[in-house]
Amino acid sequence: MSHAESQTWTIERLMAWTRDFLTRKDVEEPRLAAELLLAHALEIQRIQLYVRFDQPVAGPALDKFRELVRRAGEHEPIAYLVGRREFFSLPFAVGPDVLIPRPETETLVEEAIRLARAGNGTAAKPPALLRVLDVGTGSGAIAVALARHLRGATVVATDVSPGALAVAQANAAANGCTIDFRLGSLYDPVGGEAGFDLVCSNPPYISEAELADLPANVRDYEPRLALAAGPDGLEVIRPLIEQAPGLLADGGRLLIEVAWNQAPRVAPLMEQAGLADVRTVRDTLGHERVVVGTKKD
């Protein structure tokens, strides 16, 4: 993308060049990435690119786009470059302090909403009476999505990272949600509280050995604190499960997102902790993505 090139850079031409460039750099979904970056540089909606194919791009907007494309070619996440990511059809600001929300995490949210609406435990509760806890909230994606769909529920969200909590608080405000955010590790911020109907978490679950094999855009840019979980990937999941019965209401559910191959090791941990009706929920790719356990009356 040379400054010296005489031919005018139109939106159509920039999109085609960038798609090919990002393809050569092995960037995931290069066409989508090109569209997101160009729309961001031009400060327009993606859909507007397609009705402005012949519009020339020059000056500061072109310079900004060139820099974004350069960084994308070095595998900096597109979501960080544009500062946002959609999750559960809601907009979320994201940055280096938080893990980028993934589609597979929507499986957890969908199951939590289904359980809440079906009636939690032995007695159905309206959303306004539900108490929900999101442990390790990151960008706030799970907490905000649940608050939006379970109107009136009391939602508490914790994270050990002050930077992550700041992002989550901004996302809650932007999406019109009232959430009780608390700083601290795992269940520490909720102290001796109990009676939660839903305890949800997308914890770190990558083993130390697997970190090196992650894609560069994840391994080199996303927060290690939100990814790594000891030698076997269960360092955080174990205490999440062991301590959950003390926080759950009778009939309350614990929902934990796990790696695609971890459910056979995580389900027995829930059973050992005294949780009942332990089962898994598959994501859209067919992986056992969420493990669910119930505290019996």
N, C-alpha and C positions, 0 to 999 in steps of 0.2 A: 504494500500500500504506500507507494512512493509519493512524496510531496511534489517531485519533479514531473510526475506524469501529467501530460497535457489534457487527457480526456477527463471530463467532469465526472466526479464521483456522485452518482445518484443513489437513492435508497436501494433500488433493485440491484445495482452493480455492487454496492457495499455488502449487501446480504449474500450475494453469490460468492464474492471473493472470501468473505469471512467464513462462510460455511465450509469452503474448500480448505482454507487455512486451518481451521479448528479440527477438521477431519484428519488432516496430516499430523496434527499434534495429538491425536487420539483423545480428544475431548468428547465426553459423553454428549449425545444429542446435539451435534454441532449446529444443525439448522435452528433448533429452538434457542440455543445459546446465542447465536448471531442475532436473532430477533430480539431477545431480551436485552442484550447489550446495546443494540442500536436504538431501540425504543427508549431505554434509559438515558442514553446520551442526548437524544432529541427531546426528552421530557414529554413523550406522547405515549398513548396506549399501543400495545402490540398490534391490535387490529388496524390501527391507522396506517401502519406501514404499507398495507396492501392497497390502500386507496391513494397512496402518494409515491408510487414506484418511480416516477420521473422527477421527483423533487431533488434538486442538488443539495449536497451536504458539504459545508465548508466551514472555515473559521474555527472558533472554539469548540463547536459541537463535533467537528471532525477530529480535532486534536484529542478531545476527551474520549471519543470512540476508539481512536488508535491506541491510546493508553490502556483502555479496558480490554481490548483484544490482545494486546501484548501480555497482560497479566493472566488472561484466560488461557493463553497458549502455554503459560508456565504452570497451569493446573490450579490456579487460585479459583475457589468455588464461585460459580456464576451468581449464586444467591448472595454471597458476601459482596461481590462486585456491584450488584444492583441494590443491595441492602434490604432485600425482602424475599419472602417465599410464601406461597399459598399453602394452607393446610386445612383440610376439612372445609374447603370453600371459604376460608377466612384469610385475610391478609395478616402476615406477621413480619415485623422488622427482625432482621437477623444480622449478626456480626460475629467476629472472632471469639466472643465470650460464650457463645452458645452453639450447640449442635444444630445443624440445619434439619428442620422437621422432615421426616420421610413419609412416603405414602403408606408403608407397612405399619406405621404407628397409628394410622387411622383405624386399623383393625381393633386396637385396644379401645379407642374412643367409641367406635360403633358398638362393641360388646358391652361397654359400661353403660351406654345410653339404653341399650336393649334391656339389660338387667334392671336398670332403674325404672323404666317404664312398665316392665312386666311385674313389678312389685318386688321389693328387696326382702329376702328372707321369708318368714312365714306370714308376715302381715304387709300388705301393700302400703307404701307410703307415697303421698304426693311429693313432687319434687321440692316443694317449699320446706319439707321436713327432713330432707336428705342432708347428710353431712358427708362431704367428699374430701379426700386428701390426695394430693398429687406430690409424690416424693421425687426430688431431683427434677424440678419443673423446667429448667433450661430456658427456652424462649417463652415458656408459658403455653405452648401449643395445646397440651392435653387439658390443662386447667381451664383455659379460655374456651376451648371447644365444648367442654362439659358445662361450663357456666352458661354458655349461650343456649345450649339445648336442654338444660335442666333448670329452667328459670326459677329463681327463688331458692335454689339449693345453697347451703353454706359450703363454700369451696375454700380450702386451705391449701397452699402450695409452698413447698420448701426447696431450698437449694443451698449448697455449701459455698457457692460463688456469688459475691456481691455484684459483680458485673453481670452475671446471668439474671439475677433478681431485678436489676435495673431495667434490662431489656424486657423481661416478663411483665413488669409493672407497666411499662409503656405500652406493651401489646394489649394488656387487659384494658387500659384506658381507651386505646384506639378502637377496641371492639366493644366498648360499652359494658364492660363486666366489672363487678365488684368482687375481688378476690383477696383473701387474707394471706399476704406473702410473708414468709418468715425465713430468716437466715440461719443456716446450720446444717449439720450432717445428718442425713437420713431422718430418723424420727426424733432426734434431739429437740428440734424447735417446737414440737407439740407436747414435750414433757410427759406428764402423767395423764394427758387427755385420752379419753376412750370414746366409744360410741360412734365411730365412723362407719357409714353404710357401704362406702366404696373407698378402698385404698388402691391407688393406681400408680404405676411407675414404669418409666422407660429408662432403666438404670444402665450404667456402663456394663458391657458384657463381652468385650473383646479380650482374649487372653494376650499376655505379653508376646507370645510366639506369633500370634496372628497379626499383630500390629504392623510388622514389616511388610506383610502381604496386602495390606489395604491399598486401595487406589491412592495415587499421590495427592489428589485434591482433598481426600479425607485425612490421610496420615500426616501430611505436612501443614495443614491449615486448621482443621477443626480441633477444639480443645481436647487434649489428651485426657483431662480429668473426666470428661463425659464419655470417653471411649474405653479406656483400659480398666481391667478388673482382675488383676493378679494373674498367677500362673495358669489357672484353668477357666478364667472368665466369670467365675461365680463369687468372687470376693465381696461384691456388694449385694448380690442376690441373696446369699445365705442370711445375713442379718436382717434384710428386708422381710424374709419369710419367718425367721425365728421369732421376731418381735411383733409381727403383725397381729397374732391372736389377742394380745393385750390392748390393742387399739381398736379392733373391730367390734361393732355392735353384734348382738346375736343375729345370725342370718346375714351378716355383712360379708362382702366379697373382697378378696385380694386379687388384683389383676396385674401381672408383670409381663412386659414384653421381653422376649429372649431372642438369642441368635437362632438362625434357621435349624440348627442341629442340637440345641440345648434342652428342648422340652423333656426328652427322656431322663435327663439328669435333674431337672428342676421339679418336675411333678412329684417324685418321691420325697423331695425336701419339704414340700407342702404337706404331704401326708404325715411325715415324721413330726411336723410341727403341730399336728392335731387338726389340720384343716380337712374338711370333708368335701365330697363331690368334686374332687380335683379333675379337671379336664383341660383340653387345649382347644384353641381356636386358630384356624388356618387363615393365612393372608391370601391375597389375590393370586399369588404364585403357587399356592398349595402348601406352603411351609407352615409348620406348627409355630406360630408367631407369638401367641399369648397363652400364658398358663393361668388358670382361674381356680381359686379355692374358696370354700365357704366356711365361716365360723358357725358351727351348729349351736342351737339354743342350749 
